[in-house]
């Protein structure tokens, strides 16, 4: 079996949990026509366990398309919490208070729009980027100093969808490689409040939409065959 399978990843699942779930189902079914003990299944960009939303899985021979599909633009629904900062940039880290300042909505809107366009972004220390051959998050967890180099990113559009202090909700349309945790932290710094990402849902990857995705829970070989689409 080859093709693309769109998964709506639940909170608490890693991207590899979803990949392994689909792989096990196919491996032990008639869909596995490769003769391989380990059926090839890949994804086109990880989502943190706390995040939900679209994972584009590649099946069989179409796993070779991963390098091209990982470069597609993405859209995220984001919730950020003002007045606090996290060691990881999200709710998984150690959180500390920074400020009691309550920005007006117009100030929040202005700050969001200031990040639209091209910029240089410093990725989070707790990320899978390799630093001197090792994953940055592994170095950070071991207490070692991690210096992250800024990288070019493009933010096509940010739409404010809700503001009730301390929570700000927005949708960000971004280039591949953009870290929403870093974006949230940068917005918090500009507002003078600090901020961390308290919620994240991936809505789109290129032309693929989360509304067409299915939960990995309860998948069957028949369901996968029905849902898999041509690459």
PEZI-V127622 format. One record per residue. N is the residue number from 0. SS is DSSP state (H for helix, E for strand, L for the rest). Layout:
n:N ss:SS
n:N ss:SS
This chain:
n:0 ss:L
n:1 ss:L
n:2 ss:E
n:3 ss:E
n:4 ss:E
n:5 ss:E
n:6 ss:E
n:7 ss:E
n:8 ss:E
n:9 ss:L
n:10 ss:L
n:11 ss:L
n:12 ss:L
n:13 ss:L
n:14 ss:H
n:15 ss:H
n:16 ss:H
n:17 ss:H
n:18 ss:H
n:19 ss:H
n:20 ss:H
n:21 ss:H
n:22 ss:H
n:23 ss:H
n:24 ss:H
n:25 ss:H
n:26 ss:H
n:27 ss:L
n:28 ss:L
n:29 ss:L
n:30 ss:L
n:31 ss:L
n:32 ss:L
n:33 ss:L
n:34 ss:L
n:35 ss:L
n:36 ss:L
n:37 ss:L
n:38 ss:L
n:39 ss:L
n:40 ss:E
n:41 ss:E
n:42 ss:E
n:43 ss:L
n:44 ss:L
n:45 ss:L
n:46 ss:L
n:47 ss:L
n:48 ss:L
n:49 ss:L
n:50 ss:L
n:51 ss:E
n:52 ss:E
n:53 ss:E
n:54 ss:E
n:55 ss:E
n:56 ss:E
n:57 ss:E
n:58 ss:E
n:59 ss:H
n:60 ss:H
n:61 ss:H
n:62 ss:H
n:63 ss:H
n:64 ss:H
n:65 ss:H
n:66 ss:H
n:67 ss:H
n:68 ss:H
n:69 ss:L
n:70 ss:L
n:71 ss:L
n:72 ss:L
n:73 ss:E
n:74 ss:E
n:75 ss:E
n:76 ss:E
n:77 ss:E
n:78 ss:E
n:79 ss:E
n:80 ss:E
n:81 ss:E
n:82 ss:L
n:83 ss:E
n:84 ss:E
n:85 ss:E
n:86 ss:L
n:87 ss:L
n:88 ss:L
n:89 ss:E
n:90 ss:L
n:91 ss:L
n:92 ss:L
n:93 ss:L
n:94 ss:E
n:95 ss:E
n:96 ss:E
n:97 ss:L
n:98 ss:L
n:99 ss:L
n:100 ss:L
n:101 ss:L
n:102 ss:L
n:103 ss:L
n:104 ss:H
n:105 ss:H
n:106 ss:H
n:107 ss:H
n:108 ss:H
n:109 ss:H
n:110 ss:H
n:111 ss:H
n:112 ss:H
n:113 ss:L
n:114 ss:L
n:115 ss:L
n:116 ss:E
n:117 ss:E
n:118 ss:E
n:119 ss:E
n:120 ss:E
n:121 ss:E
n:122 ss:L
n:123 ss:L
n:124 ss:L
n:125 ss:L
n:126 ss:L
n:127 ss:L
n:128 ss:L
n:129 ss:E
n:130 ss:E
n:131 ss:L
n:132 ss:L
n:133 ss:E
n:134 ss:E
n:135 ss:H
n:136 ss:H
n:137 ss:H
n:138 ss:H
n:139 ss:H
n:140 ss:H
n:141 ss:L
n:142 ss:L
n:143 ss:L
n:144 ss:L
n:145 ss:L
n:146 ss:L
n:147 ss:L
n:148 ss:L
n:149 ss:E
n:150 ss:E
n:151 ss:E
n:152 ss:E
n:153 ss:E
n:154 ss:E
n:155 ss:E
n:156 ss:E
n:157 ss:E
n:158 ss:E
n:159 ss:E
n:160 ss:E
n:161 ss:E
n:162 ss:E
n:163 ss:E
n:164 ss:L
n:165 ss:L
n:166 ss:E
n:167 ss:E
n:168 ss:E
n:169 ss:E
n:170 ss:E
n:171 ss:E
n:172 ss:E
n:173 ss:E
n:174 ss:L
n:175 ss:L
n:176 ss:L
n:177 ss:L
n:178 ss:L
n:179 ss:H
n:180 ss:H
n:181 ss:H
n:182 ss:H
n:183 ss:H
n:184 ss:H
n:185 ss:H
n:186 ss:H
n:187 ss:H
n:188 ss:H
n:189 ss:H
n:190 ss:H
n:191 ss:L
n:192 ss:L
n:193 ss:L
n:194 ss:E
n:195 ss:E
n:196 ss:E
n:197 ss:E
n:198 ss:E
n:199 ss:E
n:200 ss:E
n:201 ss:E
n:202 ss:E
n:203 ss:E
n:204 ss:E
n:205 ss:L
n:206 ss:L
n:207 ss:E
n:208 ss:E
n:209 ss:H
n:210 ss:H
n:211 ss:H
n:212 ss:L
n:213 ss:E
n:214 ss:L
n:215 ss:L
n:216 ss:L
n:217 ss:L
n:218 ss:L
n:219 ss:L
n:220 ss:H
n:221 ss:H
n:222 ss:H
n:223 ss:H
n:224 ss:H
n:225 ss:H
n:226 ss:H
n:227 ss:L
n:228 ss:E
n:229 ss:L
n:230 ss:L
